[in-house]
Amino acid sequence: MQVSRWKVIWRFARDFRTLASFYKIQLPPVAKNSIKMSMTTVLPIIKTNGLLLDDHIKNCVSYAEAGAIADNFGLPRTINDEPEVANVCTSILQSFTVTLDEPLQSNERVGLTGDINALGDWQLSSCVALNATNNNLVWTGNMMLESCRNISYRYLVFAEDNRGYRQIRRWETHLKPRTLSTCKMNCHQEDRFGVSSNGEIKFHRGWITNESIVQFKFEREKMFQVHDIEKFDPDNILIKLIPLEQDLQTPLDPHNSAINVEVTKMQYGESQLQAQPSLGIAYKRHEIIIFHVIVPDPTAIAFALTFHSQSKEPLGRAIIRPSVLVASSGDLELNVTQPPEKSDTVIARLTLPYLVVKPFSDVDRLNFRTTFAYYWPKSWPNLDVGHRGNGKSYIADPPAEPENTVASFLRAYESFADMVELDIHLTADDVPVVYHDFGVRTAPQGKIVKTIDQLEYILIKDITYEKLKNLRVFAIINNEIKEYPSHNSEPVIEHRIFPRLKDILEALPKTLGLDVEIKWPQTRKCGNLEAEQTIDKNFFVDKVLKTIIDKGCGRPLIFSSFDPDICTMFRYKQNIFPVLFLSMGETKKWEPLMNLRTRTFEQAINNAQAFELAGTAPHAEDFLGANGANMIQKARNLGQAALVWGDDCNSKKAVKYFQDIGATAVCYDRTDLNVAESKERAFFNSTDIIDQFEDQCRP
């Protein structure tokens, strides 16, 4: 029902002095001496001061619809000074005060948002900016809110770039927002940022909206090629990242440009992103240091990496021009030149991996209403996760249902698995499909295959979905060649391999949780890639994320990946779902990866702490020794989940062992054989539990 403008004016007239004080309006004498001003007094004041009445009453819908609109004041031509109005929802002046534990940067402000238009409807662009007092530690604001309903709200900290776009620096991330009860007079609310009414402290960095993230990563054993160790010793340096003006000499003012440079040095319990020390952060070989930069436009900003000795003597610098940041990720080959700044004398070469994270392509669908990105209550039991559904297929003695198919996932669910793990690739025509390996062993239709060298290997990224469905599929099991039904030749839909992610989300009940593993080829320690990948990383992640938000909301769902950059992307592109960092740890089963973040469980949890992931998914081999329980506890002490996976989990005894030492969840094959006999249902198979996940869904 449309709210009538004349009824709003009547409400203003009842007690206009409160509003005049709020808007700092100078009232005429006749108004000052009147308790209830007449319409003829109020209207000129409203018109002169250009008040936007609709902003204050847009959410008050209990008024009866007005009659005809007459003159430019929007009044009926005949009206009493105080018309009869039914079910009036009056506006009241509500004040908010929020206290911070630490002062903000000069370009940061505290914002207030909520579930009504006057508080921005959970949107960053229309949130209310509060005013600073007491050295930026106390922020206040007054606004007109309706008194007829409870209001949900949250606080956030934001900065604004020189284009006028806001950046979320951090926001309150409790599952449920704050609630403001109805109030009739003297309405004042006092809060502490990030602290809920029950004392729980929860706030995190936000997702990116119009800005981008650029990371420069010292994450490998060998980063430098040194020409003269006497002039430049990479085991004894301080490193600092400085944004530069176009002249490549003058440092940019980060506050005026809304550039925010932070850094992490990954050490247990101390890996949070932080401001850089004045001369930079200390670095030694085998340490992991990542610079994390918020930039309005990564193609318009240059950087200098400056190097000092531990005694603070300048050693050299390397320039990063914006033109080199052309892809989502890659390696930069940089010259380190000795002082002075314009010197061309090269003293070392630096191979520097980088990452560019761009906003989600449908970022407008995200808001502050809620987040499940950190939601893993301590009251939950240890969860059973079905590996690829009911287990691996391309082995001797496999389960009846092919892995990563609807049938396999449902079989695990029937066996009381709480979640299932599935693997995602992108085809050449950009379709997210569910399959484990990067490619498929195949042969032309009609060809008789007798030897392995007669098989071709086709990467999923290189073939369209329609062609993929028609491919013959082979596997080598105990040195024997075995053919499996192609997608199109399998008569039972639920048994078809290569289902689309969309099909899986539509076929499975929402009471079955999903661990969506993003497959991305890694570089081994020797320098070899697991597989070629030519798809852009931001594009890949956006395609999967859009499918999940469209079809997968309203259920327990996590993202995971062995690629730490993929994890970073899913963390900062969205605020709905948790992200876990998969790691191999210290294993004898495979060759280690080049990235030091993947080598040990401790570095995995350091990475999760640095970029505010929900936790890790470590390999079971890390926890088979006597110290297994203590290692798991290190993650739990940081509030992180730990989903343990691997062949060492594939028995009832093993599942119980990992649950007993504190694993948050255990991912294993053959849930039909290895789920505890005492289990009577899947944990999420409960209306009370699953209903709360409906808040994930966005319009």
N, C-alpha and C positions, 0 to 999 in steps of 0.2 A: 504494500500500500504506500502511495506517495505521501510524504509528510507535507502538510500545508504550511506555506511560508508565513501566513498571517498568525497562525497559532504560535509559531516560534517567536514572532515579534511580541505577541502578548506575553509570552513567558519572559522575554527580556524586560518588558515593561514592569513586571511584578517586582523585580528587585534589580534594577539596572545599575545601581551603585556598585555592587560586587563586580559586575562585568567591567564597569568603567575603570575600577581600580586595577583589574587584571590587564586591561588593554592600555592603561595609563592615558585614559581619555580625560580631557579637561571638560567638566560638566558646567553648563550655564547655571546661574543662581536658582532659577526656577526648579531645576532638577535636583540641586543640592538640598533644597528645602522640602522636597516631596518624598514621602516614603514609597508611594506607588505612583510613578509618573504616568501621565496619560500617553496614549498613542501619539498624539500630535507633538509631544515633547521628545519621545524616543526616536521616532522615525528620522527626523533631520540629523540627529546625532549618528545614527547607524549609517545613513547615507554619506554624511561628511567624512566619517572615519573608514568607510569602505569595508565594514565587517563582513566576513564570509559566514553567514549564518549556517549554511548547509554543512560546513565543516564540524559544527558543534552538535548537530542534531541528526546527522545522517544515520546513526544507529538507533535512534529513538523512534521506533516504528509503531508505538501504541496509540498515536494520535488518530482521531477520526479524520477522514479525508475532507479537505476544505471544499468550499463552493467555488464560485467563479472567481477568476483573477481579474482585478480591475486595473488600477493605475500602476505607475512604475514602481511603487512600493510593494506591489503584489498583494494588496488588500481588497477584500470585497468592498463594494461601494457603500453598503450600509452595514455598519457593525457597531456593536456596543463596545465600550472601553474594555470590558472584561467578558468576552464571550464564554459560553459554556464549552468546556473541553473535557472529554472523557479519558480516563486512564492516563493521566499526564505522567510522562517520564521526565522529571526535571533534571537539568544539568547542574552539577555542583563543581566548585573549584577544588581540585584535588592537587595536593603538593606531594612530590617525591624527593627523597634524599637518599643517596647511595654513597657509601664510604669505601674507598679503595685502600689497600694495604701499601701500595707503592704509587708514587706520582707518575703521570703519563709523560710521553714525549710531547714537545711543544706543538706538534701538528696532530695530536690525537685528542679525541673527545669521547665522552661517555654518551651513549644513546640509550633510548628506551623504546621498546616495541611491544606490541600486544595484539590481541585478537579483535580489536575494533579499529575503525578507520582513523580515529583521533590519535591512535598510537602506531599507525602505519601498517596495520594488518599483517604483521610479521615480515614486512619487506624492508630491506636495507635502505633503499632509496627514499622511503617515506618515514623512517623511524624519527623519533623526536630527539633532537640534540639537547642535552642538559647543559647547565652553566656551572663553571668551576668556582669553588671557594676553597679557602684553607690550603693554599699551595698545591692545588689540583688534586687533593685527596678527598674532598667532599664535593659532590655534584648534585645540583638541585634543579627542579623544574616544576612549573605550575601549569595546569591545563584544565579545561572544562570537560568533564566526563559525565555520562548519564548515571543517575543514582539508582536505576531500577534493576541492575543486574551485576553479577560478579564479573570481574575482568581478569583475564590471564595476561601475564606480561613477563618480560625478561630484560636484563641489561646487557649491553655490549660496548665494546671499545672500537672506534673506527677512526680512520684517517681519510683525508680527501686529497686527491691528486690535482694537478693543475688543469685537468680537463673537466673537473667537477664531479668525478666519479669517486664513490666511497669504497674503502677497503676495510674488510672486517679484520681487526687485529686480534681480538679474542671475544668470546661470548659465553654466557652461562649455559651449560650443557647438561643440566639435570633432565631426566626423562620427562618429567612434568614441569611446566612453567610455574612461576609464582602466581598466586591468586589474591586479588584485591576484592574484599567483600563490599557489599553495598554500604554507602555512607551518606548521611544527610547533611552534616555540618561539621566544621573544623576538621576536615579530612586531610590527614597527613600520614604518609607512609615512609618509614625509615628502614633501609636495608644495608647489608654489606655485600659488596660485589662477589659473586660466586658462591656465597654461603646461603644455603636454603634454610627454611624455617626450622628444620630438624638438625641443623648444624653441619650437614654434608657439604663439603667444598668441592665444586666441580665447575671448571671453566677451561676452555681450550682455544687454540687459534681457529680462525674461521676458514671457510672455503673461499676460493678465489672467484671473483665475479667479473670484473672488467680488466683487472691486472693479470700479470703472469708471475710465475716463480722461475728463477734461474738458479741452478745449483752448480757449483764448481767443486769437484770431488777428488780429494787425495785419499784414494781407497785401494791402492795397489802396492805390491811390494816394491816395485821399481817405478818411481815417478820421474826421476831426473837422470840425465846424462851429463856428468860434470866434466868440464874441460880442465879446470884447475882447482883441485881440492883445497889448496891454500887460500884461494879467494872465495870459494863457495862450498861450504860443507852442509849438505842437506840433512845431516843429523844434528845440526846445531843452529837452527834458524827460527826466526819469528816471521809469520806470514800474515799479511793484512790485505784485504780487498777494498779498493777505493773506486767508487763510481766517478767518471770523468766527464767534463764538458767536451764539446766537439773538437777542441784544440788538443785533446789527449794529454793535457798537462794540468789543467785547473780542476780540482776536486769539486764535484757537485754538492750542493747543500741537500742532504738527504731529506730534511724536513720539508723544504719548499718543493721538492720534486716528488715527495711521497715514495721515495725509495727507502726500503728498510733492509739493512744488511745485518744478518745474524750468522752465527757460526756454531757448530758443534764439534767438540773433540770427544770421541766416543770412549768413555770410561764408565765402568759400572756405577750406576746410581747418579752420575753427574753428566749425562749426555744431552740434557735439555739444550735447545737453541738459546743463545745468549748474545748480547752485544759484544762486539770485538774489543779486546784491550787496545790501548792507545797505539802501540807499535805492532800489534798483531798477536796471534796465538802461537805458542811454542809447538814445533813439529819435529818429529824424529821418524826415521824410516820404520815402516810397518805400523805406524799409527794411522788412525782414520780421522781425517778432518774434512768437514763439508761446509762450504759457505752456502748459505740459503738466503736468496735475495728476492724481495718483492719489488717488481718494477712495473710501471704503467705500460711500457712498450719495450720488450727486450731487443727489438731491432733498432732502437734509437739511443741506446746507452752503451758507452765504452767503459772498460774497467782497467785498472792497474793492479797487479799483484806486486806488492812491495815485500822485500826480504831484508831482514836485519839480523845481525848476530845476537847471541844471548847478551852480549855486552852493549847492545843497542846501537852498534855501528851499522850504517847502511851498506848492504851488500849488492843490491841490484833490484831490477824490477822487470816485469813482463806485461805487455799490453794486450788486452783482449778487445778487438774491434767488434762492433755489433754485427758487421757483415758476415762474421764467421759462425754466428749462431743461427744457421739456416734450417737445421733439422730439429726434431724433438730431442735427439740425443746424439752423442758422438764424442770423438776425441779431438782436442785441440793440440796442435804442435806449436809451442811457444818458445821464443828466444828469451833467455834471461840475460839482460845486459847490465854491465857494471855501472856505478855512478860515474859522472853526473847523469841527470835524467835524460839528456839528449845524446848520450854515448851510444855508439853502435857496436861496441866491443862485447861479443857474446861470451859469457862465462859458463853457461849451462843451457841445456835444452830440457823443456818440461812437456811431458805428455799428460794432458789434463782432461779427464772425462768431464762432460757437462750434461745437464738435463734442462730442458725448457718445459714447464707445465703450463698449459693454456687453460682458460676456463672451459668448463663443460659446455658443449654446444647448445644444450637446453637449460642453461643455468637459471633462467627465470622461473623454473619449476621448483627451485629450492627456496626455503625460507627458514625462519627462526622458530617455527611452531614446536618442533621436537627434534630429537636426534636419537638414533640407536647406535651411533658409531662407537660408543663406549659402554654399551649396555650388555653386561654379562654378570648378572647378580650372583653374589656369593651363595645365595640360597639354592641356586641350581645344582643338580647332581652332576657327577662326572658323566659326560655325554658319550654315547656310542655313535660313531660316524662310519657309515658304509663306504669303503674305498671303491670308487668308480661304480657305486651301487652295491651289488652283492659280491664284488670282487673281480680280480683280473680274469680275462678270458683266454688270452693267447699264451697259454701254458699247458702243461700236462695236467689232466684231471681238473678241468675248469668247472665252474657252476653252470647250470643249464641255461641261464639267461646271459646273452652277450653283454659285456661290460659297457657302461656309459649308454645304456638304452633305457627306455621307459620301463620295460619288464624288469631289468636289473634293479632299478631304483625302487620300484614297487615291491620287489621281493625283499629287499632290505627293510622296507617300511613294515611289511607283514611280520618280519622277524624282530620288530621293536627297535630298529635303528632310530635314533633321534634326528640324525641328519645324514645326508649322503654327500660325498665329494664327487664333483664332475669337472671335466677339463674342457677349456674353451679355446677355439681357434677362429680365425677369420678367413673366409674363402676369398678367391680373386674377385668375386662380385659382392664382397662386404657382408656376407651372411655369417653371423656367429653360429658355429656348429660345435657339437659335443663329441670329442674324440681325444684319445690320449696322446698318441705320437704326433710328431710334426708332419709326418708324411705317411704314405701308404705304399706297400709293396703291391705291384699290380702287373697285369699282362693284358694284351689285346684280347677282345672277345674271340673265342674259338681257338686260341693258341694253346697247344698242349705244352705244359711246363714240366720239365723233368729235372732241371738243374737251377741252382740259385741264380746263376749269372743270366738266366733268361728273364728274370724279373726286373721291372723298372721300379724306380722309387720316385714318387711324385709328391711334392710338398702341397699341403692343403692350401697354402696361401696362393698357389699358382694355378688353381683349378676352380671353375665356377661350381656353384652348388648343384646345378642340374647335371653336370658331367660327373661330379663326385658321387652322386647317387647311383650312377650306372657303372662305377668302377668295380672290377673284380678285386678282391682283397685276399692277400696271402700272408701267412706268417711262417717263420722258421722255428719249429719246436723240436728240440733234441736233434738238430741237424736234419730234420725232415720238413718237407714243404707241405703245408696244409692250406687249402682254400676254404674261405668262409663265404656265406651268402652276401651278395652286394645288397645295398639298400633296396634297389628296385626289384630284386629277385626274391626278397623275403616276404612271404604272404601275410605274416602276422605283424601288424603295424608296430606293436609294442616291442618287437624284437629287432626292428630295423636299426642298423648302425647309422652313424652320421645324423642323428636327429638335430634339428635346429634348436638353439637355446630357447627360442620362443615356444616350440612344441613341448619341450620339457616343462617349462613354467606353467603352461596351460594344462598339461596332463597330470601333474603331481598334486596331491592334496597340500594345502597350505600348512597343515600340521606336520609336514615333513620338512625339516630344516635343510638348507642347502649351503655347501661350501663350494663356491664358484672359483675354481683355480684358473687363473689366466696363464696360458702357456706362452712363454717368450724365450727364445733360444739364448743360452748363456755362453760366455766365453770361458773356456777351461784354462787352468793355470798355464798350460803349455802354449796358449794363444789360439787354439782352434775353437771355432764356433760349433755349438751343438747342431745348428742348422742355419741356413740363410734366412734372413728376414728383411723384406723390403717395404713392408707396410709401415706407415708413420705411426709412432707410438701414441700420440694424442688422438689421432683418428681411430685407432684400434680401441682404445679405452672408451672413447665417447660412444662408439657403436655398441659395445657391450653394456655400458652404463645405461644408455637409453632403453635398450631392450629390458633390462632389469627393472628400471623405474616404471616402464609401461606395463610389464607383465608379471613382475616378481615381487611387488610390494605386498605388505600384509602377511609376511611370513618371516620366521627366523632365517637370516641369510647373511653370509660373510663372504668377502673377497679374500683370496690368497694368491700369492705368486712367489716363485723363486727369484724373480727379478725385483730387486729393492726399489728400482725406479718406478716400476708398475705399481708397487704398493704406495709409493709417494704420490703418484698421480691419482689413484683412487681415494687416497686420504684427502687431498686438497681440491679435488674436483667436485666432491659431494659431501653431504653431512648426514646421510641417512643410515648407511650400512657400515658395520665394522670391517677392518682390514687386518689380516694376519700376514706376517712375513715368513714364508717357507724357507727353511734352511737345511742343508745337508750336514752341517757340523763337521766334527772330526770323524771321518768315516774311512774304512778300508775297502768299501764296496765300489766306489767310483773315484775318478780323478778329481781333486779339488778344483774349485772354480777360481778364476783370477781375482774376483772381487773379495776383499778381506772381510766384508760384512757377512759373507756366507760361510766362512770357515769354521766358526765356533758358535756355540749356543750363546755364550756371553755377548759376543758382538752382535748377534741377532737381536737380543733383548735391548742392547744399547741402541741399535737402530730404531727399534720400536719406540723406545723412550724419546729419542731425538725428534721423531716426526709424528709423535702422538698416535701411533697405531694401537689397536686394541690388544695386540700381543703377537705371539709367534706360533709357527707350526714347525717344531724341530723334529729332526730324525731320531727315531727310537734308539739307535746305536749309541747316542750320546749318554744315555741314562742306564746302561746295563751294569755299570760298575757300582761299587759301594757308595759312591757319592751322588747317585742319581737323584735321591730325594732332596738333597741340599741344592742341587742345581735347579730343579723345578721350583724350589722355594725362592730362589733368587728372582725368578720372574714374578712369582705371586707377591713377593714383597714390594714390587713396583706397581702392583695393581694390574698385571698383565695376564691374559689368558695364555695357556700353552696347550695346543692341540698336537699330540704326539702321533706320528705316522711311521709306517715302515713294515717290512716283512717280519721284523722281530715282534710285532704286535699280533701276529696271526694265530693265536690260540686263546682259549678261555683263560688259561693260567697267565699268559702274558698280558691280556687285557686287564685282568684283576691287578697284576703287579703295577702297571702304569697308573691305574686308578688309585691304588693304595699310596703311591709315592707323590700323588698330588696333581697329576695331569688333569687339566680342565676338561679335555676330551681326548678320546683315542680313536684313530682312524685305522681300520683294518679290513681284510678280506673276509668273506664268508660270514656275514652276520647271521645267516641261517644256522651256522654251526657254533659260532663263538660268542653270541650274546649270552649273558648270564641266565641260567635256567629260572632264576627267581624273578626275573623282570616280567611284568605283566602288561606294559604298554609303553609306547614311545612317549617321552616326557612332554613334547609339545602337543600331543593328542589330547588336548584339554581346552574346552571353550574359554575358561577363565584365563588361561595363559595366552592363547593365540589371539584373543580379541584385542589385546593391547598393541599388537603389531599393526593393526589397521591404521594407526596414526602415521605409519611410514608413507602411506599413499598420498600422492600429490595430484591435484586436478590436471 
